[in-house]
């Protein structure tokens, strides 16, 4: 009886990382890590599994997210468990749990993999990795400015220029005050307007106005709110201070709200300005009450998340991936001419590795020319052919595959040549 063949496709909405895809992923991770550490952030991590109540604790909206958009299941101990859809609640839990041992303010970053059960589309998958950067224990405005400065520097360190992206800034607290000035004081009404503003760019102007009428039931107030939301102040204290820090591509956008209710102050997004990829790549804000859910005093926090999928799309759209990123091969490939030379080739490879040189030995039965072609495609820099003549004379040819030049010498001389050229 023939068994049905298993599919070679990955689970819907996730990715396989073959060596070249993995090389780009590591390039992104390494740049993220380098820039975060440049700003004095320390790396942390946690399990991908969290109790489901961690995400339900912030109210009905979050509970709906857990029920409809997460991978949540009952484990064998009858506990409701969720594959983390975001990292901020985990960071808040960890900070609250060790608050007496930590020296505030703390600067933490992590690159967790996150899970959301939603429709896969460009820039959004069911599993992705995300850079999370957070400062806990400071209510100072300078912490807000520093996080935005870090987000800005992340892009520059990938080779981006300010015209390639834009930083859109708003404030939940400021918007509440502005709504209050218009006579809108009901918290639920303000929350409804905020949620509507969060999706304003995804609907038509007529749909937005119609929804606003449903919320406010007052045409005059609808016009005032529309005018407020659509204005882009030329001068604003936050923008002025960011310009003092050398950041010139930030502006106020009254529609920015961010999806989570736990934001209490400044909120911001970083958007690709290229029409082919005009989407948000980074989002965050201030959340000064999040740790209260753990039954103690609040610890102020501000942070952001930047996804690897949108980062990759940005780099490819703007042609910012260095060709060297895809050089996944070793520094040297050893090429035995016959099977009889395989063991000796392995001994030579071992000697080079002892000298801290990355080496692979191609044991295949392919012709020498095809072996060299494979090495070039992998980005390997050098080849060494091992045949009977070379083993008798103990003299080998080091071929530079990038420059098609050759140098001859003993293995020790070849090691010296490789080290001197790197």
N, C-alpha and C positions, 0 to 999 in steps of 0.2 A: 504494500500500500504506500503510495507516494505521499509524502508530507507536503503541505502547502509551503511555498517559499516565503520567507520573511521579506518584508520590504527593506530596501537599503535607505529609504528616506528617514530623516530625523522626525521627531515629534513636531507637530504643527506649531509654528511660532517660536521655535528655538533654532539654534545654529550649531553646525559642526565647524570646528576650526582645524582645517588642514594647515600644514606648516606655513604657507604664505599668509593665510588669514590670521593664524596665531602670531605671526611676526608683526602684523599691523596692530593686533590687539595689545601685544606687549609694548610696542612703541607708544601707544596711547597711555597704557598704565604707567610706564616708566616716566613719561613726561608729566603726567598728573602727580606722581609721587615726588619727583624732583621739585616741581613748583610749590607743592604744598609744604614740603620741608624747608624750602627757601623762605617761607613765611612763618616758620617755627612751629608747624603742626606736627603732632605725634600720631603715628598710625595705630589703629585698634581694629578689632574684628569681633564677631560673635557668631553663634550658630544661626543657620538659615531657618531653624524652627523656633517659633514663638507661640506662647499661648494666644488663642484667638481673642481673648478679652483685652489684650494689649491694644488692639485696633478698634474694638467695639467701644472702649471706654470713653471715647470723645463724643458720643451721642449717636442719634439715629442715622445721620448721614454716613458716618464711619461704619456703623453696623451694616448699612445697605451695601457699602463697598466690600466688606468682608463676605457677606452672603452672596454677592453677585460677581465680584471681580477677583477673588483670591482663590488660591488652592488651599482649602480648609477641609480637614478630615478628623475623624475620631481615631485616636491611637488605641493600642491594645490595653491601655490603662484607663480607657473611657474618658480621656482628656481631649478637648477640642484644640486642635493644633493648626497653625497657619504657616505656610511658607511665606516668609516676610515679603510684603509688597513694597516696603520702603524701609529706610534705615533710621530715620530720626527718632521714632518711638523707642527703638532699641538703644540708641545712644542716650536718650533721656533716662531710660530704665537703669542703664549702667552708671550714669552720673549720680542719679538719686541713690543707688545702692551703695556707692562708695564716697558720698559727699564729704564725710568726715575725714577721709584719707587723701582727698584731692586738694591741690593748691590752686585756687581759682584766681583769674580765669584760666580755664583749660582750652587748648586748641587741639582738636582731634580731627583726623581724617581716616576714611576707610574706602575700600573699593569692593563693596559687596555685590553678589549677584542677587537680583530681585525678581519676583514672580507676580504677574498679573494675568488673570484669565480674561482676555479681551480679544477683539478681532485684530489679527496681525495686519499691519499696514506700514508704509514707509516711515521709518523713524520710530516705530513702536512695535515691540514684539512681546511674547508672553514671558520670556526670560531675557534679562539684560544685566549688564554690569554698570555700576554708577559710582562716580566719585562723590563722596559726601564729605563736606568740610563744615565744621561747627565750632563756635566759640560759646562756652558755657560760663556763666558767673559774672557777666558784665552787662550793665544797662547803658553804658556809655555809647554815644552816637558814633564815636570813633571805631567801635567794633563793627558797626554796620558798614562804615566806609571801608574798613580793612577787608571785610568779606567781599565787597564789590570790587575792590582793588585786586584781590586774589583772583576772582573770576576773570577780570580783564587781563591780568598777567598770564593766566593759563592759555588764553588765546594767542597772545603775543609769543609765548614760548613755543607754540606750534608753527610759528612763522606768519601768523595772520597780521593784517594791518587793520586799523580802526574802521576803515570804510567797508570791511567785510562783515562786520557785525555791529549790533546796536544794543545798548543796555537800557531796558525800559524799567522805570522805577515808579512805585506808588507807595502809599502808606495806608494800612487798614485804619489806624487811629486817626490820621488826617482826614480820610474820607468820611469817617463817622462824624467828626467835628463839622465838616462841610455840609453833610446831610442835616445835622442838628441845626445849623444856621438857616437851612431852608425850611425848618419846622418839622423835619422828619426825625422823630425820636424813638419810635417803636423799634426795639432790637430785631424782632423777627422781620419787619419790613425792610430794615437796612440789610439784613442777611439775604433776603430775597433779591434785592437790587444788586448786592455784591455778587451773588451767584449768576445773575443775568449778565452783569458786566464781564464776568469771567469768560463767557461764551459769546460776547458781542461780536467779535471778529469772525465768528463762524456762522452768523446768521445775517439776513438782510436788514437794512435800516428800518423797513416797514415792520418786520418781525420783531425787532428790538422795541420799537415804539409801542406796538400792540401789546407786548408782554409787560412793558412798563405801565401802560394804562390799566392792565389787569391788576398790577400790584398796588398802584397809587390811587386809581379811580378819580384822578384830578388832572385835567388837561393842562392847567397852568403849571402845576407841580411837575408834570411830565416834561414840559418844555424846559423848565429850570434844571431838572436833573440831566436831561439830554445835553444842554449847554455846558453844564459842569463837567460831565464825563468826556465830552468831545474837546474841551479846551486843552491846549498844551502850553503851560506857562513858560514864557521865555526866560524868566528868572525864577530860581528856586534855591533855597539855602543848600539843599543836598547836592544839587547840580554844581553850584558854585564851589563847594568844598571838594567835589570830585575833580573839577578842573584844576584846583590847586594841587591835586595829586597827579596831574598829568593825564587825566582821563577825560577825553573830549567827545566821546561818542555816547554819552548818557543823556537821557531825556525823561521827563515826566510823562507817564501814560496812565490816565485815570481808569482805564479798563482793567489794568493788571490787578488781579485779586488772589491768584493761586487757589487751587482747589480745596485745600485743607482748612478746616475751621480753626485749627490751633494757632494760625498766624495772628499776631496782635499788633504789630507795628509795620515797619517798612517791608515791602515785598518787591521782588525784582525778577526779571527774566532777561536772558541774553538771546538775541534773535539773529539768525543768519539773514543778511540783507540781499543775498543772491536770489533772484526770482525763481530759480530752479530748485531752491531748497529753503524757501522763506518760511522758516519755522523756529520755534523756541528750542534751544539746546541746553539751557540751564535755567533753573528756577529755585527760588528760596525766599527767605525772609526771617523776621523776628518772631519768636514764639516764647513769651516770657512766662507762660502759665502751664506749660506742658508737663513739667515734673510734678505738679499738684496731684495728678492722678495716682501717684504712689503714696499718697497720704501724708505728705509733709509740706514744708514751706516750698514755695516756687523758687526755681533757680533759672535766672534769665538765660535765654539762648538765642542764637541766630545762626543760620546755616543755609547751605544750598546743596543741590544735587545736579550732577551733569552726567548724562547717559552715554555709554560707549557707542551706541548705534547712531545717535545724532552727531556725535563727535566724528565718527568715521565718515558719515555722509558729508559733513562740513569739509573735512580734509580732502576728500575725493572731489567734491564740487569745485573747490578752489585750487586744486592741483597742488596740494601742500604736503603730499607724502613723498619723502625723499626716496629715490630709487634704491638706495642702500638698505632701506627697511626690508625689502623683499629678498635680500641676500641671506638665505637661510642655511646655506651650506657651511661646512667647516673651513678653516683656514687652508688646510692641505688635504688633498686626496692622494692616497697611495694606490698605484695601478700595477698589480702583478700581471705579467704577460701570460703566464701559464699557471695552472692550478698548483704545479710543483713549487711555485714561488710564494704561495699564499702564506705559509708559516713565517717565512723570512720577512715578507711584507708586514705581517702583524708585529714582528719584533721591532721593525723600524718604526712603525706607528707608535708602539709602546715607548720607544726612546724619545720620540717627539713629544708625546703627551707628558712624559716626565719633565720635559722642558717647558711645560705650560703652553703647548700649542694644540689647538683643536684639530683633530685628525680623523678621517674616515678611510677605510680600506674598501675598495670596490672589488668584491670577489666574483662578480658576475662573469658570464662567459661572453659578454658583448665584445665587439671589436674595440681596439684601443681608441679609434677615432670617436666612436659612440660614447665611450666612457668619458672622454674629455668633453664632448658636447654636453653630456648630463651634468658634469661638474660646473661648466660655464653657466648653464641655466640655473643652477642652485646658487650661483654667486660665489663659488669657491675661488680663492685667489691663486693657489699654487697646485701643481701636480708633480709627483715624483714617480717615474716609471721604474719598476723593479723587474729586471730580467736576469738571465744567467750571466751575461757579461758584466752587469753592474754588481752582482753579488761576488763575482771573482775578483774584480778590481776594487770593490768597495768604494767606487766613485759613482755618484748619482747626479742626475740633471734635475735642477729645480726650475720648472717652467712657470713663469708668471702668466696666468691665463687671461689676465686683464690687459697686459701690455704685450703679450706674445714674445717676451724676452726670456732668455735662458742663462742660467749660471751653473757651473759644475763644481763639485767638491765632495768631500766626505760628509757623512751624516752630521758630524759635529760642526763642520764648516757651514753646512746648509742651515743648521739651527741658528748659528750666529747671523747668517744672512737674513733669515726670516725676522729675527728679533731686531736687527738694525733697521729694517725697512718698515717696522710697525711703530 
